[in-house]
């Protein structure tokens, strides 16, 4: 990127920007910020390695963000301020918590796999190696997010104050502005304090273990936040007061329905824009009956307008319930709207499946943004050099390397007969149902569907019958009564679906 600027080479600059926003490797923002925790704490790929490299990651992101900003490209704001999310978690984790006799702040962390061959290696916690590491890198981030955008960046600000003014090489030795980072940010990035912050912003929500969980970005100069809630067509009432850190709130709503949430910054009573939440723990997102007899339109009968499109060779045939869609195993698949995973954490997906052929790694479903970040179910899985014959559901942020985030059937699915398949996620528990019965479960599946697309500008590729991997075969089989729910259906409800009753 910097070479492109120096050489006035627009193509080189654009290549760097495009990779940052769409790439699949470690230099892409979606992989640098591996996971976003509630309250928008961003876990970086170096967080479990050591804090020397973790803080260096913040350095490099700052250079990327500021270089692009100077050229009129806003990477700082990409994916709901994802760079700030990394900065805040890294800054906080390297600060001593006042009143604790030298203990560092605790920050959230999920396991991260950083090597798969010839051996698998994991980071399992926020590393304490070189913890407290200081780098002259926080001023550009702080002044941009606080004094340009009006956001709160409290821990980035605390790190900046520890190093103000940054000084020169004599202050930093081997890690001065002449070595690992550009430095001199007090001189180059300082701005006058903003008069007042912008309202709380970037609100998002998901349904986790049946509870509505919301997060937001704070306001410059605010000290705390209240949350208010209103039912559709009703008045706002207090939900929570005095929230300071993290900026997140979770609750079970009084009754299922549509609600509006507002984060209110104090002092000043500054309201965010309302966030609409469909707080229905079993809302039907899409429902494909596959009852057509011709054409390539796959109509959504949920009433949400999430219609699909039949691509390639498919045939409308007699199904388990009225008609169904037969895919030829060669070119046929259904493409689904790219919005169906928004806010989705707890979910249920179910349908009838009639396999007409056994092809390793064919997909019943594959929802993703490329091979790195996707969730998929294969009725016939071949894992590396070993084909175990079982069916597999997996969700991954790193191309499937994290082999804890999957669940298998104990036996292969039969061919030439109808089988009812359902996957249910509730919190970290994922259950796999075959013909209405639980056949396996995994209570350690912490990756969330709605996070798959965060941090990337790649096009959503949500498919029935096609894999993210171009070499994998298409589905050879018949699909009927395909349903996707927000939230977890109960075992009795899955049994009812498998008995062709209930909706």
N, C-alpha and C positions, 0 to 999 in steps of 0.2 A: 504493500500500500504506500509506504513512504517513498520507495523508489519511484513508483508511479507519479507521485506528486513532484518529487525532485526533477524527474526527467520529463515532466509535463506529458506523461503517457496515460491518456484517459483509459485505454484498454487495460493496461496493467492495474490501474487503480480499481476499475470496475470488476476485474477478476477477483481481486482481494475482497471487495465488498460482497460480491455474489457468493464466494465461498463461505464467508463469515455468516451469512444469513441462510444459506441453503446446503452447505457442505455436510458430509457424514462423519468426518474425522474429528480429531481432538482440537483442531483450530476453528471449528464451527461453534457458534454461540450456544446452540442447543446441547452440545456435548461438554463445553467448558463449564456451563452452569448445569450440572448433571440433574439436579432435582431442586424444585422450589418447595420449601416447607411453609406451613401456615404462618401468616404474618410477613410473607415474602422474604424469608431468609433463604438465600441461594447457596446450595452446597456445590462447591467447585470440584473438579476432578482431581485437584491436588490437596484437598482438605485433609485427607487421611494419610498423606505421604509425609510431609513435614511443613512447618510454617514458613520456612525460608522460601520454598517453592510456591506455597499457597499465596503468600503476599506478593511474590514475583508475578503470579498470574494476575493479580489486581493491577500491578504496574503495567503489564503488557496490554490488558484491556483498556486501561486509561489512555495509553498511546494510540490504540486503535480508535477508541471513541473520540478523542480530541482531534486526531488527524482527520477523521471523516467529517467531524463537525466543522472544522475549518474549511472544508471543501463543500459545505452545504448539505452534507448527508448526516442524518440523525441516527447513528447507531447507539448512542446513549439511551434513547427512548425505545429501542427495539424490544418487542416482546414484553411490554409493560415494565420497562426499566430493568431488564434482566441483569445488566452490568451492575446497577446499584444493589440488586439483591445479593450478588456475590460480595460486593464491597462491604455491605453491612454485616453479613455473617462472618467474613474474614476479620474485619475490624473488631467486632465484638469478641470473637474467640481468642483474640490476642491482647485483650485488655484485662487488667486485674479488676475484679469486682470490688468496689469500695466496701469497707467494713468486714472483709473476709480474711484478713491476715495473709494476703498474697495469693488467694485463689482466683483463677481466671474464670470469666463468664462461661457458662455452659451453653452450647449451641446445638441445634438439632442435627442429626446425622443418620443416613441410611447406609448400609453396606455398599461398597463400590468395588467391582472387580476390575483390576488394572492389567492383568496378564492371564492369558489362557493357554499358551503353549511355550515350552513343553509341560509346564506346570501351571496350575491355577493359583493366583495370589489375590488376596482381598485386603482392602482397607475396611476395618470394622468400627472405627471411631475417629472423631476429630483428633488429629495427631497432636501430641504434646511435645514432639521433637521441635526444638528451636521456637517454642511458643513464646510469645511476647516480642517476636522479631519486629523491628522497626525498619521501615523504608520511607524515603522521602517521596511519597507518591499520592498523598491523600487530598491535596489542595485542589487539584483540577476537578476531581470527582465531587468534592464538597461544594465548591463554588458553582459548578454547573447545576447539580441537582437542587441545591438550596437557593442560590441567588439568581439563577436563570429560570429554573422551573418552579420554584416555590415549594418544593417537597421537603420532607424531613429526612435527614441523614445523620441521626444522632451519634452513632458509633464511628462513622467515617469522620465526623467532626471532632470527636474525642481523640482519634488517632492524629488528625491534623494538628490539634492543639499541642500534643506531646512533642511535635517536631517543629513548631513555629518559632522563629523563621527557620527554614530548612538549612541554610548555610551552604557550605561548599565541600570539596573533597576532604578537607581537613576534619570536618565534622563526621564523615561517614566512612572513611578508610576505604576498604576494598569494595564497598557497596555504595559508593558515592554517585553523584550524577554523571561521573565519567565512565561508570562501569555498567552495572545491571540495569540501570534506568536513567532516563534523561535528567530527572531531578529538577531543582530550581523552580518548583511549582508555586512556591510562595510569591516569587517574582513574576512568573508568567501567567498565572491563573487567578490571582486574588481579585475579588470584586467587592464593591460596597455592599453592605448587608441589605437584603431585601426588606422593604418597609413592612410587608405583611405577606404571609404565605397564601398559596392557592388553596381552595377547598380540598379536603381529602379526596383522593382519586384512585383510579385503577381498581375499583371494587370488583371482586369475583366471588363465586360461590361454588360449592359442590355439596353433595349429599354423602356423608361418611358415617357408616354404621347407623343409618337412620336419622342422623342429626344434620341440620343445615350448618355448614361451616363457611364463614365469610372472612375475607382478608381485604386490606386496603393499604394504600400509601398515605403516610401522614403529611401534615402541614408544617411548613417552616414556622418556627416560633410557638407551636402548640405544645401544651404540657400533658394533655390527656384527651380521651375521646369517649363519647357516649354513643350508644347504638340505639336507634329507635326503629320500630317495626309497625307496618300497617297492613291489614288484610286488604285485598282488592276492593276498592270502593269504600274503605273505612278510614278511620282516623289513626294517626300515629300514636303509639304508646311506648314508654321506655322499655328497652330490652336489657340494657346493661349500661353501667356508668363507671367512669374512672379507669378506663383501659389505658395502659401506658406501654406495655411491651410483653409479648409481641402484639402487633396490631391485627388481631384476629378474634373472632367470637364464634362460638358454637352453641347451638340449642336445638332441642326438639320442639317444634312449633305446636301451638295449642291444638290444631287440627289440620289435616292435609288441605292444601290449597295454594293459591298464588298470593305471595306477600311481597312487600316492598321494604327494603332495608336502607337506612341512611346512617352514615358515620358522621358524627358531629364533633368538630374540633373545639377544644376549650383551651384558653379563654376565647371569647368572641362568638361562641355559638355558630360556627361556620359549618354549614351543611354540605355534604357531598351530593352528587346527583343520585337519585334513587336507583337501587339495584333490584330488578325484578327477579324473584326466585320462585320456581315451581316446586314448592315444598310438599310434593306428593311422593311418598316413599315407594310407590309402585306405579308410576306414570308410564303409560305405553308411549314410547317414542316413535316407533314405526311398526307396521304390521303388514307383511306381504302374504296375502292369501294365495297368490299365484293362480288365480281362478280365470285368467284370460284364456282365450282360445286362439288368438293371433296377435301379431304386432310385436313391438319391442318395448312397450311401456310396461313397467312394473308398478302398479298402483299401490300407494300406501293407504291402508284402510283404517289407520289410527286417527285420521282427521288432521294430522299435522303437516300434510303436504310433502312428506319425505319420500317422494316417488323415486324409483330406480329406473335404470335403463339396461335392457338386455343387449349385450354386445356379442358378436360372433354367432356361432351356431347353437341355437337352443330351440327346443320343441315343447309346445304346450301339450301335455298328456294327462291322462286320468291319474289322479293322485290319491294320497291317503284321505284327504278331505276335499271333495270336488276335484278341480284340476290342480296340476302341479307343473313345475318347470324342469325339463330334462336338459342337462348340459352334456355336451358330447365328449368331454375329456381332451379336446383339441384346441378349440378357439372360444367356446362359449363361457360367458361369465356375466354377472350383474354388477353394475357400478351403482354405489349408493351416494347420497349427498355427503359433502365433506363437513357438515356441521353437527352430525349426530352424536359426536363424543364430547361436545362442549359441556363443561361442568360435570361430566360423568365420572363418578368414582364407584359407588355401589351400582351394580347393574345385574340384569338377567338377560341372556340371549338364548333363544330356544327355537327349534324347528324339527320337522321330520326330515329324515335323510335316507335315501335308498341308493346304496352304492352299486353301480353297474360294472365297475372295474377297479382293480387294485393297482394303484400307481403311487409309489412312494412320494411323500411330501405334497400330494394334492391338497387343496384347501377347501374346507367347508366355508370358512370366512377368513378374511385377512384385512384388517383395518389399520392403516398406517401412513407414514410419510416417507417411504423408502425402507430399505432393509434394516436400518439401524433402529428405528423407532416405530414399533408396530405391535399389534396383538392379533393372534391368529389361532385357528384350530385346524389341525390336520387329522383326518381319519386314519391316515396311513403314514406314520412318521419314520423317516430314516435319519438317524442322528449320527453325523460324521460317517465313519466306516461301519457302523453297527445299526442295522435295521431291526428294531425291537418289536415291530408289529403292533404296538399300542397306538392309540389315538392320543393326541397331545394338544393342550391349550397352553399358550405362553404369552406373556406380555414382556416387552423388552425395550430398553432405551439404548442398547449397545449391540444390536445384531444377534441377540440370543446367547451372548457369552454368560450372562447371569442365569445359571441353570437352577437357581432356587425359585425363580418366578414362573414356575410351570406346574402343571398337574396332568398326570397320565391316566388313561383307563388301564385296568389290570389286564385286559385282553383286547385283541383287535376287534373292530366292528365287523359284523358279517356283511357279505355282499348279497345282492339279490333278495333283500327283504327290508321292510321298513323298520327304522330305528329312530326313536325320539331322543334327541340330544339337547341338553340344557347346561349352561354355565351360569353360576350364581356367585357374585362377589358381594360380601357384606363386611365392611371394614377391611381387615387383612385376611379374612377367611374367604377362600374360593373353593366352591364345590362343583364337582362334575357329576351330572346325572345322565344315566342311560335308561331309557324306558321307564322313567319316573322314579328311579331308585338312585341314591347316592352310591357311586362306585369308587370315588376317591376324593380327597380334599387336601388343601394346603393352607394352613393358618399363618403363613409367613409371606404372603404376596402383597407387598407394600407398594408396588408401583401402580400408578393410577391412570386409567385411560385418558382423562382430560389433559394430562401432562404430555402425552405423546407429541402433540403438535406445538407445544409451547417452545419458543425460542427458535423456530425454523420458519422460513417462508416457503418451504416445499409444498407442493400441491398435495392435498389429501387424496389418498388412494384407498378407498373403502370398497371392498369387493366381496361378493359371494362367488366362490368357484375359481378364484385366481390368487396367486401368491405374489408378494412383493419381489420375490426372486424370479427373474425372467426365465431361468432354466427349469423351474419347477413345472410339472404338468398341470393342466387345468383339471377341474373336477369332472370325473366320470360318474354321473349319478343324477338322481331326481331330488329336488328340494321342494318342500311344501310347508305352509303355515309358519313362516319365519317371523319371529317377534323379537324386538329389543325393548326392554324396560329400563327406566331409571329406577334404581333400587333393587332390593333383593326380594324375590318371591319366596314364599315358604315352601317346605317340602310337599305339603298337601296341595298347594297350588301347582307345583310342577307335576305332581302325580295326576292332577286333573287335566293339565294340558296333554300329558301322555295318554290319557284316556279319551282324548278328543272332546273334552268338556271344559267349560270355563273360558274366559277371555281375559 
